[in-house]
Amino acid sequence: MNTNWLWFRVFANLALASNGARYSKERLEADLNHLDTFYRGEGWSNDGPGTYTQMDYYSGSFAIQFAQLLYANTAADRDPERAESYKERARLYAQQFVHYFDEEGMVFKKQLSDLAHMISGRAIAFGRSLTYRFAMAGFWSAIAFAEVELPAPLTWGVVKGLLLRNLRWWSKQSEILTPQGTLSIGYAYPNQFITENYNSPGSPYWFMLGFAALALPSTHPFWTANEEAYPSQSLPQVVALERPMHIAVNRGGHRFILSSGQLCHYAVRAAESKYGKFAYSSAFGYSVPTGSYNLESIGHDNMLALSDDQSETWKQRKLPMNVKSSHFETIDGSPVLVSDWKPWSGVKIESFLIPPTGEAPNWHLRVHHIVTDRDLNTSEGAFAIHGIRASDGRKLEALDAVSNEGQKALGAEAIAASEAGSVGIVELLRTDVRLGAVLAADANANLMSKRAVLPALSLDIAADTDIWVCTAVFAMPSSAASWEKEWRKAWDVRPVIPKWVAELVKGVPPPA
């Protein structure tokens, strides 16, 4: 074992020792020492050695942080130095992990047909094992269990709110239960496409990590504190999280991350979707492939898909060429994520991920430099969104000038709006060669909606071409204030191409 699984043996030995049974002191110490080599700084650990790049919920709520806090509570007398070290890691981690939770979330009932009740607390859907559901908030429960006081603004009231709002949001997801009343495998509804090969009917019950605080007495400050709102005013709207290679964004009523440089350390179903997308959202969720032979089945929301066999099969970014080639730059005072990747040996792509500005808060930019030795078909997706009408459950029709439901593609742009909000995509640089479309994604591909649609841009590139494209991606979830009145205005406020991007593309000839 060279992953978080070592914690199982640690606690087995610790339990034996605590009950006076025979145990291996040497094995216990060796496992703890090895687990400590996973630590990378700023509170973050890899789920394994330094060659692994995975830093998802396993680095926090599912495993490593949770286990460290459990150890800090149960082994403080026998190992006080390590226990305090784990508490300090949790303090550092909490100040970054808070950015993975949003202020407001939509209660999904009857496939989004009842949106009257607003509640907050969703977490960003990222990585594997999301069928564990509200285990993703277990870290906040473990913070209380381990008696860890956090720096401002993370008061006990804020910690309580982060945990309880997430639990409330999940309690309103009526479709997560089977007819027998047990938790299903899936996310917002039963879904086998998102699973991993280690999942079983018992897997969703890892959610019980979120209940660690129930071990505390009613007099504990976690319970006596008044629940406080998400501390939006005390946190930056855009922040670079260097260890997980994420840019966390809270602008335009939308909580999401821009992402580069991660991959699960072993082959896992839909690894490219769970770790390789350019962006991940709390509002819209991500999609996974249901097949590989057409654009509707490959789940390429927030991805650039490429085909070198005339659209017979498709590839997407799985991992940059190496971890060192995925890095942050600070340009014009803003963090930018840069990555190089090669879907084939003769095709090289450099991608720049740029967070929203205050002037166009609902838009982020993706700039791609593509150099190819072969003919390519490409398609780049925006966020996927719930794709059926509220009135009758049928597909979205053409978007008109007054409706808040529909889809539209014109030239080098595409947009879709529904009960879940509105999402879209626009080419800013090569409007002459990219073409917008709204794709009907395969059923059950998306974690949040059984039927989703995907605004996308297509581009055919000839062999021996060197080309830059600049993609602007729009999103406004329906949890944003007055979204029905505001989304069209926000859609019309297009971002501008940054000057540094314009400088990069100078002198590059147009495609043949």
N, C-alpha and C positions, 0 to 999 in steps of 0.2 A: 504494500500500500504506500502510495506517495501523494495522497490527497487528504482532504478533510476527514476521510474515513478513519484515519488514525485516532481521531477523537473518540470513536466508539471504544477502542481498546483502552484508551486512557481512562474513560469513565468506568469501564468494567473493572479495571485494576483498582481504581479509586474506591469503588463500591465495596470490593472485597476487603480492601484495607480498612475501610471505615467500619466494617462489621466484624473485624477480627479474624477474617478468613485468610487463607494462604493466597498471596499475590506476588507478583514480580516487581520489586522495587526498581530493579535495574531496567526492566522493560518500560515501566512507567516513566522513569526519568529520560530514557533514550527517546521515547516517543514525543515527549514534551519538547525536548531539545530539538528534535527534527522538525516538529510543527513550527517552532519559533523561527526556523530558517525560511519559512514561507513569507515572513513579514517584509514589506517593502517600504514602509514609512507612511507618515501622515494618517496612521490608523489602518491602512489597507494591507491586506495579505493576498497573495496569489492562492489559488486553490491547487498548490503544488510548488515545485521548484521554480527557479528563475526563468527556465525555458518556457514555462507556461505563461500565457497572457490573460487567462480568464480572471476577471474581477467583476463578478455579478452578485446576485443575492447570496451566493455561497460564501462570499467574502464577508458577509454581514449577517443578515437575519436567518438564513437557512442553516449556517454551519459555523464558520470560523469565529466571527465576533460573538455570536450567541454562545458558542461553546466556551470561549475565553471568559465570558462574563459568568457563566454557570460555574466554571472552575474557580473564578475569583471569589465567588460566594461560598462554595462548598469546601474549598481547600485553603482558605486564607490562613488558618492556624498552622497548617503543616508546611505551607509554601508562601509566606507573606510577600516576599520580594517579587515573585512571578505574578501573584494575584494583583499587586499594585500596578505592575507593568501592564497587565491586561486592562485594568481600569483606565489607565492613561491612554492606551490605544483607543479605547472606546470613546473617550472624550474628544480625541482628534477626529475619529471616524464620524461621530455624530454630527459634527459641524459641516461635513460634506454630504452625508447620507440624507440629511434633511431636504436637500435639493431634489430628491427622487420622489417626493410626495407633493401633491398639488393642494390648492386651497379649496377647489370646488370640483365636484364630480356629479355626473348625471346618474340618477337611479334608472336602471333598465327594467322595464316591466312590459311583458307581452311584446317583445321585439321592439321596444322603444315607443310603444303607442301611448304610454302615460308618462309625461315628463313634468308633471305638475310639482313634484316634490324634489327640491334641490338639496343635495347633501355633499359634504366635502370629504376628502380623504383618500382618493385614488393614488396608487403608486404607478410609476412608469413601468410599462411592460417591457422587460429586457432579459435576455438570457434564457436558459433552460429551466425546467422544473416549475414552470408557472402554474401547473396544476396544484401546487402547494398553496396557492392563493394567499390568504391573509397571514401565512407564515412570513411573508415579506415585511410585515410590520413587527415581527417578533423581537427585533433588536430593541425597540422602545420598551417592550415589556421586560426584556432582560436587563436593561439599564436600571429599571426600578428594582428588580429582583436582586441585583448585585449592589444596590445602594450607591450608585454612581451619580454624583451631582455634576451636572454639565455646565459649561460656561454660557453666559448670556449670548443670545436671547432664549436659550433652551432651558427654561424654568421647568419645574415639575408640572405646572399647568400646561405648558406647551407640549411636553412629552406625553402627558395624558391625552391631550387633544389629538396628537399625531396617531396614537394607537387606537383610541376609541372611534375616531372618525373613519379610519380605515375599516375597522370591524363593522361599523354601521353601514358603510357603503356596501360591503360584501353581504351583509344581512339582507339587503334589498335586492340582491341579484337572484330572483326567484328561480331562474332556470339552471342554477348550479346544482340543484338537488335532483336525484332520481325519483321516480314515483314511489319508491320505498322509503324516501326520506334521507337517504345517504348521499354524501357528496359524490358528484360525478367526476370522471376524469375529463378535464377540459379547463376552460377559464371562465368566461362570462356565460357559457352554456356548454353542454357535453360536446366534446370535440376530440376525436382520436388523432387527427392530423398533427396536433401540437405535441403529441406525447413523445417520450423517450422509451428505449427498450427496457429500462429498469422500472417503468411505471406499472402499478398494479391497482386494484380497487382500493387498497389501503393507502396509496400514496397521498391523496388529498388531505389525509389526516395529519400530515406534518403541520397543518394549520394550527395545531394545538401549541406550537411554539409561541404563538401570540398570547397565550393565557398564562405565561409564567408569573405575571404580576398577581395572579389570584393567590399565590402562596404568601403574599404579604398581609400583615394585619391591617385592619380597617383604620388604624391610627397612623399608618405610614403616610408621609407627605404626598405620595403619588395619589392616594385616595382622598386625602383631606384637601388637597389643592383644588381650586376651581379650574375647570377646563378652560384653556386659553386658545385663542385663534392662532392660525398659522402666522408666524412672525414675518410677514411679507416686507414690512417697512424696514426691518433690521437686516435683511439679506440682500445681496446684490442680485440684479435681474439677470445678469450674464456672468458666469464664473467658470474658469478653466479648472477642471479636476484632473490633475496631471497623472496621478497613478492609474486610474481606469481609462485614461485617454478619452475623456468626455468633456464637452462643453454643456453645462446645465443652463437652461434658458427659462425664464419666467416673464414673458412679454406677450402682449396682445391677447391676454386671457388664456394662454396656452402654456402648459408645463411639458417640456421635452428635453432630450439630450441629443447633441450631435456626437457621433461616435466613430472612432477609427482604432484599429490595432489590436482588437481582441478576437479570440477564438477558443472554443472549448478544447481541452487538452487531448481529447480522444474523439473518434468519429461518433457523432451524435446526429440524429435525424434533424434535417433542416438547420444545420449549424450555420450556414451562410445567412439564414433569416434571423436566427436568434442572436447572432453576434456581429454580422457583417454589414448590416444596413447603415445608411448614413445618419438616420435619425430614428428615435424611439419616443413614443408619446404615452402619456397617461390617459388621454382622452380617446384616441382612435385605436390603440393597440396595433400590433404588427400582424402580418400575414405570413403563412408558411406555404410551401408548394403542395399542391395536390397531384401534380404530374410534372412533366418536363417538356411537352411537345407543342405548347402554344402559350402565348403571353397571358392568357386568362388563368392559367394553371400554375405559373411559376412563383407566384407570391412576391412580385418585385416592387412592392411599395417601398419608397425611400431607397431604391437601388437602381443602378445602371446595369441593365441586362444586355448581353451581346451574343450574337450568333455568327458563326463563320461558315454555316452550311445552309444558307438561304432560309433561315428561320425554322429549320428542322429541330434543332436543340438550342438551348440557351445556357449561358454562364453568367454568374454574378460575382461580385467581390466576396471572397471567403476570408482572406487575410492579406494584408499588405505583404509585399515581397519579403520583408523582414521587419522585426519590431522597430529597429532603428530608423527605418524609412517612414514610420508613422510618428509624427511629432507636432508639437505646438510651435507656432510663431505668433508674435504680437505685432500686429500691423495697424497703424492708425489708432492705437490704443485699445484694440479689440483682439481677443484670442482667435486664432485660425488653426484648424486642424488640417494637416497635410499628410497625404499618404500616397505611396506608389504601389501599383499592383499590376500583375501580368496574367490575364486570363489564358493567354497562350504565349509561347516563347517569342513570337514575332509581333506581339501587341503589348504596348506599354501605356499605362494610364496614370496620370498624376491628378489627384483630386484634392480640392481645397474646400473645406466646409466653413462657412462664414455665418455667424449668428445674426439675428435681427438687429437693426438699428432702432433708435428711438423714433426716427422719422417714418419708418415702415415696420412697425413692431410685429406684424403678422407674417412677415416674410423672412425666410433664411435663404442663403445663396449656396450653390454648389458649382464650382468652376472645375471643368475637366479638360485636361490636355491629353488628347488621344493621338498616338502614333501607331500606325498599323501597316503590316506588310501584306495584308489580305483584305478582300472585300468583307465588310461587316454590316449586319443589320443591328440596330440598337434601339432600346426603349428604356426611358427613365421614368419611374413612377413617383408621384407625390405621396402624401398620406392616403391610405385607403379609408373609406367612410361608408357607414350604413347606407345601403343602396336601394331601399324600397320606400314606397309612399306610406304615409301615416294613415290615409283614409281607407285604403283597401289592400295594403300589403303587396301591391304589384310594383313592377320595376319603375324607376324614375323616368319620366318623360322629358322632353326638351325643356330647358329652362327659359322662362319668359322674363319680362322686365319687372314683374311684381311678385312672383311666387318665391317662396323660400324652400321649394323642393324642385329638383330637376338637374339636368346635366347639359353641358354645352361645350363644344370644341370648335374653335375658329382659328385658322392659321397656326401660329406657333404657341397656342395656349389651350388649356382645357380646365374646366371647373365643374364641381358637383356640389350640390347642397341638399341636405335632408334634415331630419329631426336631430341628427347628431352634430350639426353645424355645417361648415362649408370648407372645402379644400380645393386647391388648384395648383397649376403649374404653368410657367411661362418661360420661354427662351428669350433672353435679353440681348444676346450677341449675334447669333446666326439665325435670325428669324426667317431667312430665305430658304433654309434647308431643313429645319425641324418642323414636325407636324404634330399638332395636338389631337388627342383622342381620349374618350372616357371608356375604359374597358370594364366589362362585367366580370368581376373575379369569380372564380369557381366557388360554389357553395362551401361553407365551413372552412375556408382558407384563413379568414380573419379571426383573431382571438375574441373580438368584441361583438362582431355582427355576423350572423349566419349568411347574410347576403350583402356583400360589399361591392362598391365600384371604385375604380382607380383612374384618376386623371393622369395621363402620361404623355410623353413626347417621344416620337420616333425619328430616327435619322439613319439613312443608309450612307455608308462611307466606303469609298473606293480604295483599293489596295494602294500602298505607297503614299498614304495621305498623312499629313500632320495638321491637326485641327483643334481649335479651342471652342468650347461651348460654355455658356453661362446660364445655369438653371436657377430660376427663382421659384421657391415653393411656398405656397400660401396655406395658412390654416387658421380657422377660428372655430373652436368647439362651441356647441350650444350652451355650455356652462358659462360662457363669457357674458358679461352684463349686456343686455339689450342686443344680443347678437343678431336677431332678425332685422333690426333697424340699421345695424352698423356694418354687417359683413360686406355689403356692396361697396360702401365707401372705402373700407379697408382694402378690398380687392382692387379698387381703382388707384390706390396710392402705391404705385409700383416702386420697388427699390431701384436705385441707380447702380450702375456698374462702378465699383470702386476704382479710383485712379490707378492704384497699384495693379489691379487686374488688367486694365487697359494697357498699361506699360508692358506687362508680361506678354500680351498677345500681339504686340506691334511686330510687323514684319513677317508674320506667319501667313503664307499664301492661302487663298480660299481653296476648298476641296475641288478636285477635278470634276 
